[in-house]
């Protein structure tokens, strides 16, 4: 299982603590140092079934600076995926990837259903 996070993010810290407390084995990946590629994002998006906007870190500074709230509706899925692959700070985190399953963001109840 892959745990994709930004170590300075408080939500990622909570998620990591939760994983450790529940003895869930994972490989940690720093989202900025090792940003997901276009191919990875496309695969995860297809497996996840959520709207592509859910993969964007809508509360992040970069998202706001780039005014993506107004631009995303006019962009194709391919353009959005390519944009996400350019900078890890645009990608919502934490993310869990386990085989065909993908979780975006940390909601304890979702993680319990998914992982336990």
Phi, psi and omega in degrees: 000140181254128177248109183259123187210171171242110189306334181277350182283126182296324178294320177295322178297318178297316181296318180296317178299317179299314179301314182295318180296330180263011177053042178269126179276139182204163171251125182272140179226124180284119189292336180272317180290330182223070183297140177302140179280167176305315183296316179298311182300318180298315179297313182295319179298316180294324181284328187286319179082359178276160173300146183301329180302332180295343179275352180269140175279082187291345178265359182283153180299316182298318178303315182289318180299322182277358180053044184289338178305321181273334186272325185303318182300337181266355182265148176285165177301317181299316179297320179295316179296319178296319178297314178303324184284354181273339185202120181300336181289347176276342187270133177295141182217163355288167179225140175244131175235120181220099181062240181272000184254140180223128174244136180239127183085168182243107170236115188307317182296320177297317182294323178298313179297324185282319192251341185251000000 
